[in-house]
């Protein structure tokens, strides 16, 4: 059992370390994502620096690798906790990829994949509310922070059933994502965060 958990944790991290945004930028002569925009390799920065098409592909690619990591864990062990572990290490790999100098994204799309796999109902509710919030405010960062926080609250109340492991896991996911957005939070507070479609020089 321990060896299988180690295996799914390693697989999750390695899958997470496959940076879809960087691969696309290299294959299709895009910019060095580490030097443009937010320096993130996730879908938001790809969208702003390479366009909507590549941003959407990156979003679904990062989402899919998290689904795959959790799915493999389910297949190998048949246990929710194993899927949670693989999802967690996948997000770590996305944020700090071993293949790309430990410089990755913020884990939002990967978190969506993990949320829907491990706790589908709270995950779906959180994602749908986030989509609506982003559509209204046009702030991707705000929506992302609300999503992981709402998911943590819903899982803690309705799914954890007093399990300290699940509660610790879900809040660790939320805090990692929030911490990765610390720069965005500062800009939101000061009114300088960019909205979808807003050029950097026009942000106020």
C-alpha atoms as an extended CHARMM CRD file, in Angstrom:
* protein
*
       204  EXT
         1         1  UNK       CA              0.0000000000        0.0000000000        0.0000000000  PROA      1               0.0000000000
         2         2  UNK       CA              2.7740000000        2.4560000000        0.9250000000  PROA      2               0.0000000000
         3         3  UNK       CA              4.6250000000        1.7340000000       -2.3000000000  PROA      3               0.0000000000
         4         4  UNK       CA              1.4740000000        2.3250000000       -4.3450000000  PROA      4               0.0000000000
         5         5  UNK       CA              0.9170000000        5.6560000000       -2.6130000000  PROA      5               0.0000000000
         6         6  UNK       CA              4.5110000000        6.6700000000       -3.3070000000  PROA      6               0.0000000000
         7         7  UNK       CA              4.0300000000        5.6240000000       -6.9340000000  PROA      7               0.0000000000
         8         8  UNK       CA              0.8850000000        7.6960000000       -7.4700000000  PROA      8               0.0000000000
         9         9  UNK       CA              2.4730000000       10.6740000000       -5.6990000000  PROA      9               0.0000000000
        10        10  UNK       CA              5.4800000000       10.5600000000       -8.0320000000  PROA      10              0.0000000000
        11        11  UNK       CA              3.2920000000       10.0760000000      -11.1030000000  PROA      11              0.0000000000
        12        12  UNK       CA              1.1510000000       13.0210000000      -10.0510000000  PROA      12              0.0000000000
        13        13  UNK       CA              4.1570000000       15.2750000000       -9.6170000000  PROA      13              0.0000000000
        14        14  UNK       CA              5.7240000000       14.2770000000      -12.9420000000  PROA      14              0.0000000000
        15        15  UNK       CA              2.4540000000       14.7930000000      -14.8070000000  PROA      15              0.0000000000
        16        16  UNK       CA              2.0460000000       18.1650000000      -13.1180000000  PROA      16              0.0000000000
        17        17  UNK       CA              5.5590000000       19.1040000000      -14.1780000000  PROA      17              0.0000000000
        18        18  UNK       CA              4.5640000000       18.8150000000      -17.8350000000  PROA      18              0.0000000000
        19        19  UNK       CA              4.0250000000       22.5180000000      -18.4730000000  PROA      19              0.0000000000
        20        20  UNK       CA              1.5620000000       22.7570000000      -21.3330000000  PROA      20              0.0000000000
        21        21  UNK       CA              2.0600000000       26.5130000000      -21.6970000000  PROA      21              0.0000000000
        22        22  UNK       CA              5.8300000000       26.2560000000      -22.0630000000  PROA      22              0.0000000000
        23        23  UNK       CA              5.5650000000       23.3760000000      -24.5170000000  PROA      23              0.0000000000
        24        24  UNK       CA              3.1320000000       25.3310000000      -26.6830000000  PROA      24              0.0000000000
        25        25  UNK       CA              5.2640000000       28.4730000000      -26.5710000000  PROA      25              0.0000000000
        26        26  UNK       CA              8.3180000000       26.5030000000      -27.7020000000  PROA      26              0.0000000000
        27        27  UNK       CA              6.5300000000       24.5280000000      -30.4080000000  PROA      27              0.0000000000
        28        28  UNK       CA              4.7580000000       27.5380000000      -31.9010000000  PROA      28              0.0000000000
        29        29  UNK       CA              7.4350000000       30.1970000000      -31.3970000000  PROA      29              0.0000000000
        30        30  UNK       CA              5.6880000000       32.0500000000      -28.6190000000  PROA      30              0.0000000000
        31        31  UNK       CA              7.4300000000       34.2510000000      -26.0500000000  PROA      31              0.0000000000
        32        32  UNK       CA              9.3640000000       32.9990000000      -23.0550000000  PROA      32              0.0000000000
        33        33  UNK       CA              6.5140000000       32.8520000000      -20.5600000000  PROA      33              0.0000000000
        34        34  UNK       CA              8.9290000000       33.3810000000      -17.6790000000  PROA      34              0.0000000000
        35        35  UNK       CA              9.7760000000       36.8470000000      -19.0000000000  PROA      35              0.0000000000
        36        36  UNK       CA              6.3740000000       38.2060000000      -20.0540000000  PROA      36              0.0000000000
        37        37  UNK       CA              3.2640000000       39.2510000000      -18.1840000000  PROA      37              0.0000000000
        38        38  UNK       CA              2.9750000000       37.6000000000      -14.7850000000  PROA      38              0.0000000000
        39        39  UNK       CA              5.8880000000       35.2220000000      -15.5640000000  PROA      39              0.0000000000
        40        40  UNK       CA              3.4680000000       32.3430000000      -14.9410000000  PROA      40              0.0000000000
        41        41  UNK       CA              3.2530000000       29.3780000000      -17.2860000000  PROA      41              0.0000000000
        42        42  UNK       CA             -0.4720000000       28.9140000000      -16.7580000000  PROA      42              0.0000000000
        43        43  UNK       CA             -3.4310000000       29.5900000000      -19.0060000000  PROA      43              0.0000000000
        44        44  UNK       CA             -3.9770000000       33.2220000000      -17.9470000000  PROA      44              0.0000000000
        45        45  UNK       CA             -0.4920000000       34.3260000000      -18.9400000000  PROA      45              0.0000000000
        46        46  UNK       CA             -0.5950000000       32.2440000000      -22.1230000000  PROA      46              0.0000000000
        47        47  UNK       CA             -3.9130000000       33.8870000000      -23.0250000000  PROA      47              0.0000000000
        48        48  UNK       CA             -2.4740000000       37.3760000000      -22.5510000000  PROA      48              0.0000000000
        49        49  UNK       CA              0.8410000000       36.7060000000      -24.2920000000  PROA      49              0.0000000000
        50        50  UNK       CA             -0.1240000000       34.2330000000      -27.0480000000  PROA      50              0.0000000000
        51        51  UNK       CA             -3.8570000000       34.6940000000      -27.5960000000  PROA      51              0.0000000000
        52        52  UNK       CA             -7.1680000000       33.0920000000      -26.7530000000  PROA      52              0.0000000000
        53        53  UNK       CA             -6.6470000000       29.8630000000      -28.7110000000  PROA      53              0.0000000000
        54        54  UNK       CA             -3.4160000000       28.9600000000      -26.9510000000  PROA      54              0.0000000000
        55        55  UNK       CA             -4.7960000000       30.0660000000      -23.6040000000  PROA      55              0.0000000000
        56        56  UNK       CA             -7.7740000000       27.7290000000      -23.9670000000  PROA      56              0.0000000000
        57        57  UNK       CA             -5.5470000000       24.8260000000      -25.0690000000  PROA      57              0.0000000000
        58        58  UNK       CA             -3.2940000000       25.4150000000      -22.0640000000  PROA      58              0.0000000000
        59        59  UNK       CA             -6.3070000000       25.5550000000      -19.7560000000  PROA      59              0.0000000000
        60        60  UNK       CA             -7.6440000000       22.2080000000      -20.9360000000  PROA      60              0.0000000000
        61        61  UNK       CA             -4.1790000000       20.6520000000      -21.0270000000  PROA      61              0.0000000000
        62        62  UNK       CA             -3.4550000000       21.5810000000      -17.4210000000  PROA      62              0.0000000000
        63        63  UNK       CA             -6.9500000000       20.4590000000      -16.4370000000  PROA      63              0.0000000000
        64        64  UNK       CA             -6.4980000000       17.1270000000      -18.2300000000  PROA      64              0.0000000000
        65        65  UNK       CA             -3.1670000000       16.2750000000      -16.6200000000  PROA      65              0.0000000000
        66        66  UNK       CA             -4.7610000000       16.6480000000      -13.1670000000  PROA      66              0.0000000000
        67        67  UNK       CA             -7.6690000000       14.4250000000      -14.2090000000  PROA      67              0.0000000000
        68        68  UNK       CA             -5.1580000000       11.8820000000      -15.4770000000  PROA      68              0.0000000000
        69        69  UNK       CA             -3.1030000000       11.9720000000      -12.2830000000  PROA      69              0.0000000000
        70        70  UNK       CA             -6.1480000000       11.4370000000      -10.0780000000  PROA      70              0.0000000000
        71        71  UNK       CA             -7.5690000000        8.8250000000      -12.4590000000  PROA      71              0.0000000000
        72        72  UNK       CA             -4.3770000000        6.7910000000      -12.3870000000  PROA      72              0.0000000000
        73        73  UNK       CA             -4.3950000000        6.9190000000       -8.5920000000  PROA      73              0.0000000000
        74        74  UNK       CA             -7.9980000000        5.6560000000       -8.5120000000  PROA      74              0.0000000000
        75        75  UNK       CA             -7.0940000000        2.8600000000      -10.9410000000  PROA      75              0.0000000000
        76        76  UNK       CA             -3.9840000000        1.7830000000       -9.0220000000  PROA      76              0.0000000000
        77        77  UNK       CA             -5.4800000000        1.8620000000       -5.5180000000  PROA      77              0.0000000000
        78        78  UNK       CA             -9.2380000000        2.3400000000       -5.7910000000  PROA      78              0.0000000000
        79        79  UNK       CA             -9.0080000000        4.8470000000       -2.9300000000  PROA      79              0.0000000000
        80        80  UNK       CA            -10.0720000000        8.4820000000       -2.6190000000  PROA      80              0.0000000000
        81        81  UNK       CA             -7.0680000000        9.3510000000       -0.4520000000  PROA      81              0.0000000000
        82        82  UNK       CA             -4.7090000000        8.1500000000       -3.1700000000  PROA      82              0.0000000000
        83        83  UNK       CA             -6.4870000000       10.3460000000       -5.7320000000  PROA      83              0.0000000000
        84        84  UNK       CA             -6.2310000000       13.2690000000       -3.3050000000  PROA      84              0.0000000000
        85        85  UNK       CA             -2.4920000000       12.6550000000       -2.9170000000  PROA      85              0.0000000000
        86        86  UNK       CA             -1.8860000000       12.3940000000       -6.6670000000  PROA      86              0.0000000000
        87        87  UNK       CA             -3.9310000000       15.5350000000       -7.2650000000  PROA      87              0.0000000000
        88        88  UNK       CA             -1.9860000000       17.4130000000       -4.6240000000  PROA      88              0.0000000000
        89        89  UNK       CA              1.4010000000       16.4080000000       -6.0370000000  PROA      89              0.0000000000
        90        90  UNK       CA              0.1740000000       17.2010000000       -9.5590000000  PROA      90              0.0000000000
        91        91  UNK       CA             -0.5770000000       20.7660000000       -8.4440000000  PROA      91              0.0000000000
        92        92  UNK       CA              2.8520000000       20.9590000000       -6.7870000000  PROA      92              0.0000000000
        93        93  UNK       CA              4.4190000000       19.7790000000      -10.0330000000  PROA      93              0.0000000000
        94        94  UNK       CA              2.4900000000       22.3530000000      -12.0340000000  PROA      94              0.0000000000
        95        95  UNK       CA              3.5860000000       25.1640000000       -9.7280000000  PROA      95              0.0000000000
        96        96  UNK       CA              7.1620000000       23.9380000000       -9.3100000000  PROA      96              0.0000000000
        97        97  UNK       CA              7.9310000000       21.7360000000      -12.3520000000  PROA      97              0.0000000000
        98        98  UNK       CA             11.1040000000       19.6940000000      -12.1950000000  PROA      98              0.0000000000
        99        99  UNK       CA             11.4090000000       19.8360000000      -16.0010000000  PROA      99              0.0000000000
       100       100  UNK       CA             11.3590000000       23.6500000000      -16.1710000000  PROA      100             0.0000000000
       101       101  UNK       CA             13.6370000000       24.9610000000      -13.4120000000  PROA      101             0.0000000000
       102       102  UNK       CA             10.8620000000       24.8050000000      -10.7750000000  PROA      102             0.0000000000
       103       103  UNK       CA              9.1600000000       27.8110000000      -12.4080000000  PROA      103             0.0000000000
       104       104  UNK       CA              5.5280000000       27.0680000000      -13.2120000000  PROA      104             0.0000000000
       105       105  UNK       CA              2.0130000000       28.3800000000      -12.9150000000  PROA      105             0.0000000000
       106       106  UNK       CA             -0.4740000000       29.0090000000      -10.1410000000  PROA      106             0.0000000000
       107       107  UNK       CA             -2.3170000000       25.7150000000      -10.2700000000  PROA      107             0.0000000000
       108       108  UNK       CA             -5.8200000000       26.9520000000      -11.0430000000  PROA      108             0.0000000000
       109       109  UNK       CA             -6.6940000000       24.7090000000      -13.9980000000  PROA      109             0.0000000000
       110       110  UNK       CA             -4.9920000000       21.7350000000      -12.3550000000  PROA      110             0.0000000000
       111       111  UNK       CA             -6.9500000000       22.4450000000       -9.1770000000  PROA      111             0.0000000000
       112       112  UNK       CA            -10.1840000000       22.3260000000      -11.1800000000  PROA      112             0.0000000000
       113       113  UNK       CA             -9.3010000000       18.8500000000      -12.4060000000  PROA      113             0.0000000000
       114       114  UNK       CA             -8.4890000000       17.6760000000       -8.8940000000  PROA      114             0.0000000000
       115       115  UNK       CA            -11.6350000000       19.2200000000       -7.4270000000  PROA      115             0.0000000000
       116       116  UNK       CA            -13.9410000000       17.5890000000       -9.9500000000  PROA      116             0.0000000000
       117       117  UNK       CA            -12.2820000000       14.1970000000       -9.6160000000  PROA      117             0.0000000000
       118       118  UNK       CA            -12.1130000000       13.9850000000       -5.8270000000  PROA      118             0.0000000000
       119       119  UNK       CA            -15.2700000000       15.8730000000       -4.7990000000  PROA      119             0.0000000000
       120       120  UNK       CA            -17.3860000000       16.4170000000       -7.9260000000  PROA      120             0.0000000000
       121       121  UNK       CA            -20.3900000000       18.2710000000       -6.4800000000  PROA      121             0.0000000000
       122       122  UNK       CA            -18.4880000000       20.8980000000       -4.4380000000  PROA      122             0.0000000000
       123       123  UNK       CA            -16.0350000000       21.1470000000       -7.3420000000  PROA      123             0.0000000000
       124       124  UNK       CA            -18.7370000000       21.7680000000       -9.9350000000  PROA      124             0.0000000000
       125       125  UNK       CA            -20.5150000000       24.3180000000       -7.7280000000  PROA      125             0.0000000000
       126       126  UNK       CA            -17.2810000000       26.1940000000       -7.0750000000  PROA      126             0.0000000000
       127       127  UNK       CA            -16.2740000000       26.2260000000      -10.7350000000  PROA      127             0.0000000000
       128       128  UNK       CA            -19.6860000000       27.3840000000      -11.9710000000  PROA      128             0.0000000000
       129       129  UNK       CA            -19.8120000000       30.2260000000       -9.4420000000  PROA      129             0.0000000000
       130       130  UNK       CA            -16.2780000000       31.1800000000      -10.4250000000  PROA      130             0.0000000000
       131       131  UNK       CA            -17.1540000000       31.2890000000      -14.1210000000  PROA      131             0.0000000000
       132       132  UNK       CA            -20.0630000000       33.6070000000      -13.3230000000  PROA      132             0.0000000000
       133       133  UNK       CA            -17.8640000000       35.8010000000      -11.1220000000  PROA      133             0.0000000000
       134       134  UNK       CA            -15.1710000000       36.1010000000      -13.7910000000  PROA      134             0.0000000000
       135       135  UNK       CA            -17.8090000000       36.9180000000      -16.4140000000  PROA      135             0.0000000000
       136       136  UNK       CA            -19.1230000000       39.7350000000      -14.1980000000  PROA      136             0.0000000000
       137       137  UNK       CA            -15.8470000000       41.1730000000      -12.8900000000  PROA      137             0.0000000000
       138       138  UNK       CA            -13.4150000000       40.0580000000      -15.6580000000  PROA      138             0.0000000000
       139       139  UNK       CA            -10.8520000000       39.3390000000      -12.9360000000  PROA      139             0.0000000000
       140       140  UNK       CA             -9.4520000000       35.8280000000      -13.4030000000  PROA      140             0.0000000000
       141       141  UNK       CA             -7.3740000000       36.0690000000      -10.2370000000  PROA      141             0.0000000000
       142       142  UNK       CA            -10.3440000000       37.0310000000       -8.0720000000  PROA      142             0.0000000000
       143       143  UNK       CA            -12.3930000000       34.1860000000       -9.4720000000  PROA      143             0.0000000000
       144       144  UNK       CA             -9.5670000000       31.7250000000       -8.8510000000  PROA      144             0.0000000000
       145       145  UNK       CA             -9.1850000000       32.7690000000       -5.2140000000  PROA      145             0.0000000000
       146       146  UNK       CA            -12.9330000000       32.5850000000       -4.6170000000  PROA      146             0.0000000000
       147       147  UNK       CA            -13.0900000000       29.1700000000       -6.2890000000  PROA      147             0.0000000000
       148       148  UNK       CA            -10.5270000000       27.4200000000       -4.1030000000  PROA      148             0.0000000000
       149       149  UNK       CA            -11.8390000000       29.1020000000       -0.9510000000  PROA      149             0.0000000000
       150       150  UNK       CA            -15.4460000000       28.1510000000       -1.6780000000  PROA      150             0.0000000000
       151       151  UNK       CA            -14.3950000000       24.5980000000       -2.5130000000  PROA      151             0.0000000000
       152       152  UNK       CA            -12.5320000000       24.3010000000        0.7910000000  PROA      152             0.0000000000
       153       153  UNK       CA            -15.5560000000       25.5640000000        2.7050000000  PROA      153             0.0000000000
       154       154  UNK       CA            -18.0150000000       23.2430000000        0.9280000000  PROA      154             0.0000000000
       155       155  UNK       CA            -15.8360000000       20.1590000000        1.3400000000  PROA      155             0.0000000000
       156       156  UNK       CA            -15.1790000000       20.9510000000        5.0060000000  PROA      156             0.0000000000
       157       157  UNK       CA            -18.8910000000       21.3230000000        5.7410000000  PROA      157             0.0000000000
       158       158  UNK       CA            -20.4780000000       18.6590000000        3.5360000000  PROA      158             0.0000000000
       159       159  UNK       CA            -17.8430000000       16.0940000000        2.5450000000  PROA      159             0.0000000000
       160       160  UNK       CA            -15.1520000000       15.8180000000        5.2200000000  PROA      160             0.0000000000
       161       161  UNK       CA            -17.3960000000       14.2640000000        7.8990000000  PROA      161             0.0000000000
       162       162  UNK       CA            -14.8530000000       15.2020000000       10.5370000000  PROA      162             0.0000000000
       163       163  UNK       CA            -11.8660000000       13.7420000000        8.6670000000  PROA      163             0.0000000000
       164       164  UNK       CA             -8.8720000000       15.8800000000        9.6100000000  PROA      164             0.0000000000
       165       165  UNK       CA             -6.9910000000       14.4980000000        6.5900000000  PROA      165             0.0000000000
       166       166  UNK       CA             -9.5850000000       15.7500000000        4.1040000000  PROA      166             0.0000000000
       167       167  UNK       CA             -9.8810000000       19.0930000000        5.8870000000  PROA      167             0.0000000000
       168       168  UNK       CA             -6.0940000000       19.5320000000        5.9320000000  PROA      168             0.0000000000
       169       169  UNK       CA             -5.8640000000       18.5380000000        2.2640000000  PROA      169             0.0000000000
       170       170  UNK       CA             -8.5820000000       20.8670000000        0.9980000000  PROA      170             0.0000000000
       171       171  UNK       CA             -7.2980000000       23.8780000000        2.9010000000  PROA      171             0.0000000000
       172       172  UNK       CA             -3.7220000000       23.1540000000        1.8040000000  PROA      172             0.0000000000
       173       173  UNK       CA             -4.9300000000       23.2690000000       -1.8140000000  PROA      173             0.0000000000
       174       174  UNK       CA             -6.6970000000       26.5640000000       -1.1700000000  PROA      174             0.0000000000
       175       175  UNK       CA             -3.7890000000       28.1810000000        0.6580000000  PROA      175             0.0000000000
       176       176  UNK       CA             -1.2570000000       27.1760000000       -1.9970000000  PROA      176             0.0000000000
       177       177  UNK       CA             -3.4060000000       28.7260000000       -4.7290000000  PROA      177             0.0000000000
       178       178  UNK       CA             -4.0490000000       31.8710000000       -2.6750000000  PROA      178             0.0000000000
       179       179  UNK       CA             -0.3640000000       32.2270000000       -1.8570000000  PROA      179             0.0000000000
       180       180  UNK       CA              0.5640000000       31.8640000000       -5.5280000000  PROA      180             0.0000000000
       181       181  UNK       CA             -1.7890000000       34.7860000000       -6.1880000000  PROA      181             0.0000000000
       182       182  UNK       CA             -0.2500000000       37.0880000000       -3.5520000000  PROA      182             0.0000000000
       183       183  UNK       CA              0.8740000000       39.5510000000       -6.2250000000  PROA      183             0.0000000000
       184       184  UNK       CA             -2.5960000000       39.5570000000       -7.7640000000  PROA      184             0.0000000000
       185       185  UNK       CA             -4.1580000000       40.1440000000       -4.3560000000  PROA      185             0.0000000000
       186       186  UNK       CA             -1.9540000000       43.1960000000       -3.8540000000  PROA      186             0.0000000000
       187       187  UNK       CA             -2.9320000000       44.5540000000       -7.2700000000  PROA      187             0.0000000000
       188       188  UNK       CA             -6.6200000000       43.8950000000       -6.5950000000  PROA      188             0.0000000000
       189       189  UNK       CA             -6.3650000000       45.8690000000       -3.3660000000  PROA      189             0.0000000000
       190       190  UNK       CA             -4.6190000000       48.7700000000       -5.1200000000  PROA      190             0.0000000000
       191       191  UNK       CA             -6.8670000000       48.6760000000       -8.1810000000  PROA      191             0.0000000000
       192       192  UNK       CA             -4.0760000000       47.8220000000      -10.6290000000  PROA      192             0.0000000000
       193       193  UNK       CA             -5.0090000000       44.2190000000      -11.4380000000  PROA      193             0.0000000000
       194       194  UNK       CA             -5.6230000000       43.6560000000      -15.1470000000  PROA      194             0.0000000000
       195       195  UNK       CA             -9.0070000000       42.4510000000      -16.3260000000  PROA      195             0.0000000000
       196       196  UNK       CA             -9.5510000000       40.0620000000      -19.2170000000  PROA      196             0.0000000000
       197       197  UNK       CA             -8.8710000000       41.9480000000      -22.4250000000  PROA      197             0.0000000000
       198       198  UNK       CA             -7.3420000000       44.9420000000      -20.6610000000  PROA      198             0.0000000000
       199       199  UNK       CA             -3.9290000000       46.0870000000      -21.8030000000  PROA      199             0.0000000000
       200       200  UNK       CA             -1.3130000000       46.5620000000      -19.1230000000  PROA      200             0.0000000000
       201       201  UNK       CA             -0.9090000000       50.2920000000      -19.6830000000  PROA      201             0.0000000000
       202       202  UNK       CA             -4.6400000000       50.9070000000      -19.2310000000  PROA      202             0.0000000000
       203       203  UNK       CA             -4.9370000000       49.0820000000      -15.9170000000  PROA      203             0.0000000000
       204       204  UNK       CA             -5.6760000000       51.4620000000      -13.0870000000  PROA      204             0.0000000000
